[in-house]
Amino acid sequence: MRLHRLKLVNFRQHADAEITFGPGITAIIGPNGAGKTTLLEAIAWAFYGMPAARGGRESLRWNRAPARATVRVDVEFTLGGHDYRVMRALNLAELYQDALETPVVSGHHEVTARVQRLLGMTREEFFNTYFTGQKELTVMAQMGATERARFLSRVLGYEKLREAQDLLRERRTVLKAERVGVEHGLGDDRELEAERAAALERLAGADRSVGDASERRAAAEVVLAQAGPAWTQMAELRESVRALDAERRLADQHVEEARREFERLDRALAEALAARTRLQALEPDLVRWAEVRAELEQLDARAAAEGQRRALAGQRREIELQVTRARSRLAEGSGAEVERRAAEEAVQGAHAALRAAEAEEERARTAWVRDRQDAETKRQALLDQYHDLQGHRARVTAAGPEGTCPTCLRPLGPEYQGVLDTLARQLEEIEINGRFFKQRLKQLAVEPPEVREAQSRRARAARDHEAAVQRAARAVERDRERAELVEEVTRLGARAAAIEREMAALPEGYDVERHDRVRAQRKELEPVEAQAAALRVTAGRAELLVREAELAERNLSEREGRLRALIERIAAAGFSEDAYAQARAYYHEAEAAVQQAERDLLMATGDQRAAEAALENVERRRRERAARAERLERLKVEIRLHDELDKGLHDLRTELNARMRPELSEVASALLSDLTDGRYAELDLDEEYRILVLEDGQAKPVISGGEEDIANLVLRLAISQLVADRAGQPLSLLVLDEVFGSLDESRRDQVLALLRRLADRFPQVVLITHIESIREGVDRVLRVVFDPTRGLSEIGEDQGGPARENVAA
């Protein structure tokens, strides 16, 4: 893998930085805390996401960037003949290949998985291969023997064999448990065979019972087939006779009804003839009744006209009184129009005064509310600022002079006390301003006098306006009443003229005494008229009754003939209840025999099905036992296979661990010889994986701190080489972070010379250090400086001397 370009936007203290990598050795130099290691963290985050970063998501954003500012890292690199670009932001990740404009994969998890497949390494393998830090050089020296072996096994990927062996053993345990369960549920084969024999015997007996029941049912059905037609014929005959008897009873009722109807009509005809005779005797009184009724109708009409005349005269007098009162009220309200106009002008004036008072009150209240809200807003802003400054002072105090600033992340140092004094002065100013606005809020909590006075003037104007409106309403009402009185006088005059015309059209000459005498005569003749009316109704039915009586007599004769014919048909049928009962009993006995035979057959069939089910159950259990036996044999084979695999993985791990020390020693010895100019040509790992530097074939008893760092460095490079070889990727990139800390200048030069001699293995090397003296031994220098005033890191490139060109900020 070879890096080409790295771009950071709002990533930690790098607001907008871009680096172009080239071949050879590139040194990134800068003081501690300037942001050098952050560049490596950005590369790891772009490849593997949040697990490769320190802290949470929001801690990645530059602390002076806006809350929703973009955080993005772009890394361009070459791998396996293809060019790639990884872009990762807080909410987005994309991977581009070659010159394609669209990403080949997107999404945080998807990009991480694809990069891991491309590199052929997990995050841990990537850091253990490409990246080497100062702390990692001495990590093995601080471990025990067992921990060192496990560390090397994990770094070189041998722990995957242990994980596979653990999974294998878990699976073997599950298989053994399943084998015990299968053996427990296998059952006894002899018991199953005995149950099968009993089931076969039961099924044979059930088959015989079904055959016997079928034969009995067939015999009973033959008898039932013979008795059925005779019983059907007898039942049909009985139904026919019953129908004829029902018709006979109905005909008997019809004969009786016809006889009663004929007798009723005969009596009614005699009554009609007697009524005619009596009507003839009442004829003189009926003539007199007609004359009295005609005269009484004329007198009733004249009496009604006289009553109407008196009623109209009363209405005329009432109308005259109403006209007199209306004219009197009209005279009293002659000035209503003038009063109404004056009241309307007063309402307009009161309304204008009310609007002016309301506007004045609104202006006063708005000014008071605005002042109070402004004071509340400013006091709340001071409270928020006060709490923020208190929290900031607490964090600075907790950090102490040796800590870092919580805002810019720079060491406080000698500026610690100055920062605390500045925060104290700011807090004091906020307290003074806060007390002022608190007192101001107390003053504005109660309505000021100008608001209350404006409110009183508005209330007085509202009362005046309401009184003017009421006066105007009364004036309008009086004007409306006067117009209604004028209309009422006109209407009453027209009604009086109409009454005069109606009275002139009524007849005259009504005689009250004659009217009373005629009423008395009508009362005397009313019983005669009522009797004659009843007689006329009865006598008028005589002709109709004669025709109805003739029809009733013929109907009676016909119904009597129908009754005699039905009696003769019933006697000719020859039906007997005894013969019917005998036929019914014989048929029911045959039917009961068939039903009993069917029940027996059903019971036998049920026994047969139960026997078949029992046999099927036994057969199913036999099949299940055979399947369990087969499964048991497969489990035994699989358990033996897992035992062999467990032993094979154990032997493989043992062999790999045995080969690991010689391989590491061989690679590290070659690197050590190059780094020490042949002074030390051999490095070995003892059985406890401790580093031994050999001199003339003997372990050197004492080595200096620098020599120990060199030994650790070459061992770390050897480990990286082996991890890359096992991952199938050539180790073309090497990143060393602060590995020169304990080396003297000579050793540093030897490390740089070694790296140049190893250019065929590591064509691209990135050194991160704060040591300026290595500038002359590298191909390219990038300088990282932190600007405390702006709170960001700047990256510049040195052109072989003190001059520096600013390439990113």
Protein Blocks (a to p, Z undefined) as FASTA:
>chain_A
ZZfbdcdehiajbfbgcddddehjddddddehilpmmmmmmmmmmmnommlpgcjfklmp
cfkbcfklccdddddddeehiacdddddfkbccddehjbfbdfbecjklmmmmmmmmnop
afklmmmmmpccfklmmmmmmpcfklmmmmmmmmnopmmmmmmmmmmmmmmmmmmmmmmm
mmmmnopfklmmmmmmmmmmmmmmmmmmmmmmmmmmmmmmmmmmmmmmmmmmmmmmmmmm
mmmmmmmmmmmmmmmmmmmmmmmmmmmmmmmmmmmmmmmmmmmmmmmmmmmmmmmmmmmm
mmmmmmmmmmmmmmmmmmmmmmmmmmmmmmmmmmmmmmmmmmmmmmmmmmmmmmmmmmmm
mmmmmmmmmmmmmmmmmmmmmmmmmmmmmmmmmmmmmnommlccfklopafklmlmmmmm
mmmmmmmmmmmmmmmmmmmmmmmmpccfklmmmmmmmmmmmmmmmmmmmmmmmmmmmmmm
mmmmmmmmmmmmmmmmmmmmmmmmpcehiafklmmmmmmmmmmmmmmmmmmmmmmmmmmm
mmmmmmmmmmmmmmmmmmmmmmmmmmmmmmmnopafklmmmmmmmmmmmmmmmmmmmmmm
mmmmmmmmmmmmmmmmmmmmmmmmmmmmmmmmmmmmmmmmmmmmmmmmmmmmmmmmmmmm
mmmmmmmmmmmmmmnnomamcdcddfkopacddeehiacfbdcfklmmmmmmmmmmmmmm
mmmmmnopacfbccdehkllmpcfklmmmmmmmmmmmmmmmmcccdddfbfklmmmpfbd
cdddddfknopacddddehiabdcdfbZZ
